[in-house]
Amino acid sequence: MAKILVGLSGGVDSSVAAALMVEQGHEVVGAYMKNWINTDNVPGDCPWENDVDDAHAVAKKLGIEFRVVDLIDQYQDRIVDYLLEGYRSGITPNPDVYCNREMKFGVFLDYALSQGFEYVATGHYARKRDRADGSADILRGADTNKDQSYFLALMEQHQAKHALFPCGEMQKPEVREVAKRFELPTAQKKDSQGICFIGNVKMSDFLRHYVPDRPGNIVDTEGKRLGRHKGLHLYTLGQRKGHGVASPRDGVAYVVVGKDLKKNELIVGYNEESTPGLYASKSVVGTVSWVNKPVTARRKIEAQPRYRAKGEPVWVSPREDGKLDVEFIRPQRALTPGQICAFYENGVLLGGGVFESVE
Ligand SMILES: Nc1ncnc2c1ncn2[C@@H]1O[C@H](COP(=O)(O)OP(=O)(O)OP(=O)(O)O)[C@@H](O)[C@H]1O
């Protein structure tokens, strides 16, 4: 029997994670992390009060203690500032990945350990495997469609060791069945989308509140002016809609292929493999971390360049500066600085890093 703090978000997955831990006879407490309250009237809609009520109702149904842990200041420092800073500097940050490392398995885990818990359990679709040497691996979730191990790519060993993912062996429909079996009040609740505090509102509307518009020219790959943009931070590589440049002819669309930060120009090109900037094979990945065994010499492994992408074969070569040269065997569309590159081998998450440059 272990002492486990379950991160109860008010969603069905974490409700089931808690139920399973209780069923297995562990000593379980549920806790909601309060990360963000919309005091600035920022466009965005995080129904956190409903979520706390739902999390509380689940704890009550399971007969376990429920706490609300206030991490608003830490969330501002570690996630909101990182997000805004990233967009201001022209990259596309990934707050969901940082939230796992810095919040759920960062300050929330620290809180749990300080309170005498041995583990933090979450509803992530990922698996954890303990090894004979006492270390822990993170593996892809059994439900290939829901697998969330990508979001854990920056987790380190001490975090993995104290993590539990009770839903990781299950398929989503089974999770809903378990929720029904326990008569959990969240059994029918819709899955949440995107980053909590932005809720259902577009990232561009959220950003507008903090980062002033900075209009400039939209140009093609030859430098010809095609239109005006509202601010480079509002556009992402590979983006097809919303830049306002009409297709030049039927069947061909313009997509964002680059940003010239110095000239404040947005570069668009045809949505084709031959368009310079849109597809790339070579990249440099920084902020590298390994879950268990680091890759110390040039090796062929798998890399996943975004959440909804497959693992792709790559050559990784450690560099003297601690970064990695990562070469995709097949050219990839819209590899984006700031986004996370997760590394795998045979379904085991090796670690990850942040794309710094791409060519
Ligand atoms: N505000 C929160 N407080 C406590 N734990 C949280 C919170 N937000 C997320 N978590 C934990 O992290 C896990 C993954 O978070 P994510 O936002 O991706 O949720 P999800 O996949 O929609 O799961 P759920 O159905 O449990 O909300 C959740 O299952 C939960 O255990």
Ligand as a Chemical Component Dictionary entry (heavy atoms), coordinates in Angstrom:
data_LIG
# 
_chem_comp.id                   LIG 
_chem_comp.type                 NON-POLYMER 
_chem_comp.pdbx_formal_charge   0 
_chem_comp.three_letter_code    LIG 
# 
loop_
_chem_comp_atom.comp_id 
_chem_comp_atom.atom_id 
_chem_comp_atom.alt_atom_id 
_chem_comp_atom.type_symbol 
_chem_comp_atom.charge 
_chem_comp_atom.model_Cartn_x 
_chem_comp_atom.model_Cartn_y 
_chem_comp_atom.model_Cartn_z 
_chem_comp_atom.pdbx_ordinal 
LIG N1  N1  N 0 -5.916 21.507 -12.402 1  
LIG C1  C1  C 0 -5.480 20.265 -12.172 2  
LIG N2  N2  N 0 -5.389 19.790 -10.903 3  
LIG C2  C2  C 0 -4.943 18.547 -10.633 4  
LIG N3  N3  N 0 -4.540 17.692 -11.592 5  
LIG C3  C3  C 0 -4.611 18.096 -12.866 6  
LIG C4  C4  C 0 -5.070 19.398 -13.240 7  
LIG N4  N4  N 0 -5.013 19.506 -14.590 8  
LIG C5  C5  C 0 -4.546 18.323 -15.047 9  
LIG N5  N5  N 0 -4.286 17.471 -14.033 10 
LIG C6  C6  C 0 -3.767 16.080 -14.110 11 
LIG O1  O1  O 0 -3.026 15.899 -15.295 12 
LIG C7  C7  C 0 -3.640 14.907 -16.140 13 
LIG C8  C8  C 0 -3.522 15.279 -17.589 14 
LIG O2  O2  O 0 -4.033 16.565 -17.773 15 
LIG P1  P1  P 0 -4.823 16.996 -19.078 16 
LIG O3  O3  O 0 -5.171 18.429 -18.903 17 
LIG O4  O4  O 0 -4.090 16.547 -20.247 18 
LIG O5  O5  O 0 -6.157 16.192 -18.814 19 
LIG P2  P2  P 0 -7.047 15.175 -19.603 20 
LIG O6  O6  O 0 -6.247 14.252 -20.440 21 
LIG O7  O7  O 0 -8.163 15.920 -20.200 22 
LIG O8  O8  O 0 -7.540 14.335 -18.304 23 
LIG P3  P3  P 0 -8.786 14.564 -17.378 24 
LIG O9  O9  O 0 -9.915 13.824 -18.075 25 
LIG O10 O10 O 0 -8.401 13.922 -16.086 26 
LIG O11 O11 O 0 -9.003 16.049 -17.266 27 
LIG C9  C9  C 0 -5.068 14.807 -15.642 28 
LIG O12 O12 O 0 -5.607 13.535 -15.893 29 
LIG C10 C10 C 0 -4.923 15.085 -14.155 30 
LIG O13 O13 O 0 -4.534 13.932 -13.428 31 
# 
loop_
_chem_comp_bond.comp_id 
_chem_comp_bond.atom_id_1 
_chem_comp_bond.atom_id_2 
_chem_comp_bond.value_order 
_chem_comp_bond.pdbx_ordinal 
LIG N1  C1  SING 1  
LIG C1  N2  SING 2  
LIG C1  C4  DOUB 3  
LIG N2  C2  DOUB 4  
LIG C2  N3  SING 5  
LIG N3  C3  DOUB 6  
LIG C3  C4  SING 7  
LIG C3  N5  SING 8  
LIG C4  N4  SING 9  
LIG N4  C5  DOUB 10 
LIG C5  N5  SING 11 
LIG N5  C6  SING 12 
LIG C6  O1  SING 13 
LIG C6  C10 SING 14 
LIG O1  C7  SING 15 
LIG C7  C8  SING 16 
LIG C7  C9  SING 17 
LIG C8  O2  SING 18 
LIG O2  P1  SING 19 
LIG P1  O3  DOUB 20 
LIG P1  O4  SING 21 
LIG P1  O5  SING 22 
LIG O5  P2  SING 23 
LIG P2  O6  DOUB 24 
LIG P2  O7  SING 25 
LIG P2  O8  SING 26 
LIG O8  P3  SING 27 
LIG P3  O9  DOUB 28 
LIG P3  O10 SING 29 
LIG P3  O11 SING 30 
LIG C9  O12 SING 31 
LIG C9  C10 SING 32 
LIG C10 O13 SING 33 
# 
